[in-house]
Amino acid sequence: MNSATGAETRAVSTAPPADAVSTHSLSLSVNGQPHRLQVEAWVSLLDLLRDRLQLTGTKKGCDHGQCGACTVLVDGRRINSCLTLAVMNDGRDVTTIEGLADGDRLHPLQAAFVEHDALQCGYCTPGQICSAVGLINEGEAESNDEIREMMSGNICRCGAYPQIVQAVVQVVRGPVSNRVPAQAQGMTAGDGASEARP
């Protein structure tokens, strides 16, 4: 009690309520569109894309970075979006499957997947295509075996691997009809390994 007024004195708390959750400011570009968001520290990039931005083309599969269904491009490099926190991507440029096409014109890899029937159920397809775009950006895979190896983080439970490789090869090397035969390049096929002619 306050002796002067007889009124009860209560301390005013300036601390946030016990159930308040702190958030962090995040600015990033997604498919060319700038976004400013407030996110909790534990929100993954995958959940940000799907739940906050409604970009549901990126799929949640294993949620442990083992299936590749959540693959997106960050600054042109492929990553598993389930394994990166949204706040780690402040100031970055994110591209999802929705951002690859140019209006109604499919990205060359999307068109190649359709042409080669490189999908069945389609659940893994967005991650497969984004991973293949990243693979091409890296510029290291040329042979079929290298493409298989460098795409091995993307699982297709339907088993469309041969068609997926065909689609990626078409974009990496160009359609079969446009390829120059090995002999015309001064090369000989031999036993499967090309050798330069003297």
C-alpha positions in Angstrom: 0.0 0.0 0.0 1.1 3.5 -0.7 1.1 5.3 2.7 0.1 8.6 1.1 -2.9 7.5 -1.0 -3.7 4.1 0.4 -3.7 2.7 -3.1 -1.9 -0.5 -3.9 1.3 0.0 -5.9 2.1 -2.5 -8.7 5.3 -2.8 -10.5 5.0 -2.5 -14.3 6.9 -5.2 -16.1 8.7 -4.2 -19.3 9.7 -7.8 -20.1 7.9 -9.5 -23.0 5.3 -12.1 -22.1 6.7 -15.6 -21.4 5.0 -17.0 -24.5 6.3 -14.2 -26.9 8.4 -15.4 -29.8 11.3 -13.3 -31.1 11.5 -12.9 -34.9 14.2 -11.7 -37.3 13.9 -9.3 -40.2 14.6 -11.0 -43.5 15.0 -9.5 -47.0 15.4 -11.7 -50.0 14.5 -12.1 -53.6 12.4 -15.1 -54.6 11.9 -15.7 -58.4 12.8 -12.0 -59.0 10.3 -10.6 -56.5 11.7 -8.8 -53.4 10.2 -9.9 -50.0 10.6 -8.5 -46.5 9.5 -10.8 -43.8 9.7 -11.4 -40.1 10.6 -15.0 -39.3 11.4 -17.1 -36.3 15.0 -18.3 -36.1 14.1 -22.0 -36.6 12.0 -21.6 -39.8 13.6 -23.4 -42.7 13.9 -21.9 -46.2 11.6 -24.7 -47.3 8.8 -23.8 -44.8 9.2 -20.1 -45.6 8.7 -20.8 -49.3 5.8 -23.2 -48.9 3.9 -21.8 -45.8 4.7 -18.1 -45.9 5.0 -17.4 -49.6 2.7 -20.1 -50.9 5.2 -21.5 -53.4 4.3 -25.1 -53.0 6.2 -26.4 -56.1 9.1 -27.0 -53.8 8.3 -30.3 -52.1 8.8 -31.5 -48.5 10.0 -35.1 -48.7 12.2 -36.5 -46.0 12.9 -33.1 -44.3 16.4 -34.4 -43.6 18.3 -33.5 -46.8 18.3 -37.1 -48.1 15.8 -37.0 -51.0 16.4 -33.8 -52.8 12.7 -33.0 -53.3 13.2 -29.6 -51.7 16.1 -28.5 -54.0 16.0 -24.8 -54.9 18.7 -22.4 -56.3 20.3 -19.8 -54.0 22.4 -17.4 -56.0 22.4 -19.9 -58.8 23.7 -22.8 -56.6 21.5 -25.8 -55.7 20.8 -26.4 -52.1 18.4 -28.6 -50.0 16.0 -25.9 -48.7 15.0 -28.2 -45.8 18.6 -28.0 -44.4 19.0 -24.2 -44.5 17.4 -21.7 -42.1 15.5 -18.9 -43.8 17.5 -16.3 -41.8 20.7 -17.6 -43.3 19.5 -16.4 -46.8 19.1 -12.7 -46.0 20.0 -10.7 -49.1 20.1 -13.8 -51.3 18.4 -14.5 -54.6 16.3 -17.7 -54.4 14.8 -19.4 -57.5 12.2 -22.1 -57.2 10.6 -24.3 -59.8 7.9 -21.6 -60.2 10.6 -19.1 -61.3 12.2 -21.1 -64.1 9.7 -20.6 -66.8 9.4 -17.4 -68.7 5.7 -16.8 -68.7 4.2 -19.7 -70.8 7.6 -20.6 -72.2 9.1 -23.5 -70.3 12.7 -23.5 -69.2 14.7 -25.8 -71.5 15.0 -28.4 -68.8 11.3 -28.4 -68.1 10.6 -28.9 -71.8 13.2 -31.7 -71.9 11.6 -33.4 -69.0 8.3 -33.4 -70.8 9.8 -34.5 -74.1 11.7 -37.4 -72.5 8.8 -38.3 -70.1 11.3 -37.9 -67.3 8.6 -38.2 -64.6 5.8 -40.4 -63.3 4.1 -39.2 -60.1 5.9 -35.9 -60.5 6.6 -35.4 -56.8 10.4 -35.3 -57.1 10.3 -33.4 -60.5 10.7 -29.8 -59.2 13.7 -30.8 -57.1 15.2 -32.8 -60.0 14.8 -29.9 -62.4 16.2 -27.3 -60.0 19.1 -29.6 -59.2 19.8 -30.1 -63.0 19.8 -26.3 -63.5 22.4 -26.0 -60.7 24.4 -28.8 -62.2 24.5 -27.0 -65.6 25.5 -23.8 -63.8 28.4 -25.6 -62.2 29.6 -26.7 -65.6 31.3 -29.8 -64.4 29.1 -32.7 -65.6 29.5 -33.7 -69.2 29.3 -37.5 -69.4 26.2 -39.5 -68.5 28.1 -41.1 -65.6 29.0 -37.6 -64.3 25.4 -36.4 -64.6 24.2 -39.5 -62.7 26.8 -39.0 -60.0 26.1 -35.3 -59.6 22.3 -35.8 -59.5 22.5 -38.7 -57.1 21.3 -36.6 -54.2 17.9 -36.4 -55.9 15.8 -39.6 -55.4 13.1 -40.7 -57.8 11.0 -43.5 -56.2 9.3 -44.1 -59.5 12.6 -45.0 -61.1 12.6 -42.5 -64.0 16.4 -42.2 -63.8 17.2 -43.1 -67.4 14.7 -40.5 -68.8 16.0 -37.9 -66.3 19.5 -38.4 -67.5 18.4 -38.2 -71.1 16.6 -34.9 -70.4 19.6 -33.4 -68.7 22.0 -34.6 -71.4 19.8 -33.0 -74.1 20.1 -29.6 -72.4 23.8 -30.0 -71.5 24.9 -31.2 -75.0 21.9 -30.1 -77.2 19.4 -32.3 -79.0 20.8 -35.5 -80.6 20.0 -34.0 -84.1 22.2 -31.0 -83.3 25.2 -32.9 -82.1 28.3 -33.1 -84.3 29.4 -36.7 -84.7 32.7 -37.6 -83.0 34.3 -38.3 -86.3 33.5 -34.8 -87.6 35.3 -33.4 -84.5 38.5 -35.3 -85.3 37.6 -37.9 -82.7 37.1 -41.7 -82.9 34.7 -43.6 -80.7 36.9 -46.7 -80.4 35.9 -48.8 -77.4 33.8 -46.1 -75.9 36.6 -43.7 -75.0 37.2 -40.9 -77.5 40.7 -40.4 -78.6 42.1 -37.5 -80.7 43.3 -38.4 -84.2 46.9 -37.6 -85.0 
